[in-house]
Amino acid sequence: MKLSRLTPVMFIVWLVFYMFGNNMLPITDPVESNYALTAKEMVLSGDWLSPQIYGTYWYDKPIMIYWLIALSFNFLVSPIGWFVYQVLSLALCQ
């Protein structure tokens, strides 16, 4: 397959727009860390029905997302979860 002369120019134009566009967007939502912290506090306190952050109730999102994040915390901390994580990591790295 023969590349046309326009291909490198198109690539450079795309790269400039891509890099400029990345600088215009924020990296993350500023409250995403609050979701993880709420799930962590849910696991540590054992209160799975009322999400709290820094001792205040936090009903920003439906509770299902906090449950899923909290379950992933519990799964990755358990020995079985750690073993599965290691096996998957080794399988994907090879």
C-alpha positions as CSV (number, residue, x, y, z in Angstrom):
1,M,0.0,0.0,0.0
2,K,1.4,3.3,-1.1
3,L,0.9,6.3,1.2
4,S,0.0,9.6,-0.5
5,R,1.9,12.8,0.1
6,L,-1.1,14.1,2.0
7,T,-0.9,11.5,4.7
8,P,1.9,13.0,6.8
9,V,0.4,16.4,6.5
10,M,-3.0,15.1,7.7
11,F,-1.3,13.3,10.6
12,I,0.4,16.5,11.7
13,V,-2.8,18.5,11.5
14,W,-4.6,15.8,13.4
15,L,-1.9,15.7,16.1
16,V,-2.0,19.5,16.5
17,F,-5.7,19.5,17.0
18,Y,-5.6,16.5,19.3
19,M,-2.9,18.0,21.5
20,F,-4.7,21.4,21.6
21,G,-8.0,19.7,22.5
22,N,-6.4,17.8,25.3
23,N,-5.1,21.0,26.8
24,M,-8.6,22.5,26.8
25,L,-10.3,19.6,28.8
26,P,-9.9,19.1,32.5
27,I,-8.1,15.9,33.5
28,T,-10.9,14.7,35.8
29,D,-14.1,15.8,37.5
30,P,-13.0,17.5,40.8
31,V,-15.3,15.4,42.9
32,E,-14.4,12.0,41.6
33,S,-12.1,11.4,44.5
34,N,-15.1,12.0,46.8
35,Y,-16.8,9.0,45.4
36,A,-13.9,6.7,46.2
37,L,-13.5,8.2,49.6
38,T,-17.2,7.8,50.3
39,A,-16.9,4.1,49.4
40,K,-13.8,3.7,51.5
41,E,-15.6,5.2,54.5
42,M,-18.6,2.9,53.8
43,V,-16.3,-0.1,54.0
44,L,-14.5,1.1,57.1
45,S,-17.6,2.0,59.1
46,G,-19.7,-0.9,57.9
47,D,-22.7,1.4,57.2
48,W,-23.7,0.3,53.7
49,L,-27.0,2.3,53.6
50,S,-26.0,5.9,54.2
51,P,-22.9,7.1,52.4
52,Q,-20.8,9.6,54.4
53,I,-17.8,11.7,53.7
54,Y,-15.9,13.4,56.5
55,G,-18.8,12.6,58.8
56,T,-21.5,14.3,56.7
57,Y,-24.0,12.5,54.5
58,W,-23.2,12.4,50.8
59,Y,-26.1,11.7,48.5
60,D,-24.5,13.1,45.3
61,K,-24.9,9.9,43.3
62,P,-27.2,6.8,43.6
63,I,-25.9,4.4,46.2
64,M,-25.3,1.6,43.7
65,I,-22.0,3.2,42.5
66,Y,-20.8,3.5,46.1
67,W,-21.6,-0.2,46.6
68,L,-19.8,-1.2,43.5
69,I,-16.7,0.7,44.4
70,A,-16.8,-0.6,48.0
71,L,-17.2,-4.2,46.8
72,S,-14.1,-3.7,44.5
73,F,-12.2,-2.4,47.6
74,N,-13.2,-5.5,49.5
75,F,-12.4,-7.9,46.6
76,L,-9.0,-6.5,45.9
77,V,-8.0,-6.5,49.6
78,S,-9.1,-10.1,50.2
79,P,-6.5,-12.9,49.6
80,I,-8.6,-14.4,46.8
81,G,-9.0,-11.1,45.1
82,W,-5.3,-10.4,45.3
83,F,-4.5,-13.9,43.8
84,V,-6.9,-13.3,40.9
85,Y,-5.4,-9.9,40.4
86,Q,-1.9,-11.3,40.2
87,V,-2.9,-14.1,37.9
88,L,-4.6,-11.7,35.5
89,S,-1.7,-9.3,35.6
90,L,0.8,-12.1,34.7
91,A,-1.5,-13.4,32.0
92,L,-1.9,-10.0,30.4
93,C,1.7,-9.0,30.6
94,Q,2.9,-12.0,28.6
